[in-house]
Amino acid sequence: LGQGSLTGKRILVTSGPTHEPIDPVRYIANRSSGAQGTAIAHALAALGAHVIFVTGPADVPPPQGVQVVRIETAQQMLQAVEAALPADAAVFAAAVADWRVASSSGSKIKKDAGRLPVLEFAENPDILATVSQRKADRPGLVVGFAAETDDVIANATAKRARKGCDWIVANDVSPATGIMGGTENAVHLITAHGREDWPRMSKQDVAARLATRIAQALG
Ligand code: C5P
């Protein structure tokens, strides 16, 4: 990779969904292609950053020129993220499953006529909040995402405060927008200074603009 404004910076990016096993052949997951996280990792690497890309099973391949760490579950993602610290910045673009199956079965659950399985859930760790609230080795800049369908700005602003991150990239993922699984995104950047509304643009352009902003913030 060439020289750029992020040369010498170490940046963590989470991306994709997590898969939470029910049994060895079944899982629950979030809907996420990994496209936006992949584009962000690519854009950061293009500016010279050393990118540690922690990804769940995404639809799109990871970008070239980054260090790829593949995981499946939220608990594995948290472990991989903590193992990758310290970092100058961290961008949490993954769609992490909020819950896992409390006691997933080691063997395939048999279809048993008339008897339906009942799943119990346990709460997954919130990786963004955990890293934001670390005392030692908290990255200097922590960026979270907020995919919302209602009250996008209000919910994202509250999320920024609740999780303790520095920036939130908020977007409206109502089905009518076509953003989920699509090639474009329309985001608002929420910081301590207020909010910026970015025009609708390709996910690549959102990534490039965010990478430039991160480079400015890291100085
Ligand atoms: O609370 P919500 O899932 O809407 O928050 C979204 C943000 O939090 C994203 O940046 C996502 O990557 C992150 N997150 C996380 N770990 C979780 C849930 C969400 O890092 N368990």
Residues whose N, C-alpha, C, O or C-beta is under 5 A from the ligand:
A	BS01	C5P	F92 A93 A94 A95 V96 A97 N124 P125 D126 I127 L128 G144 F145 A146
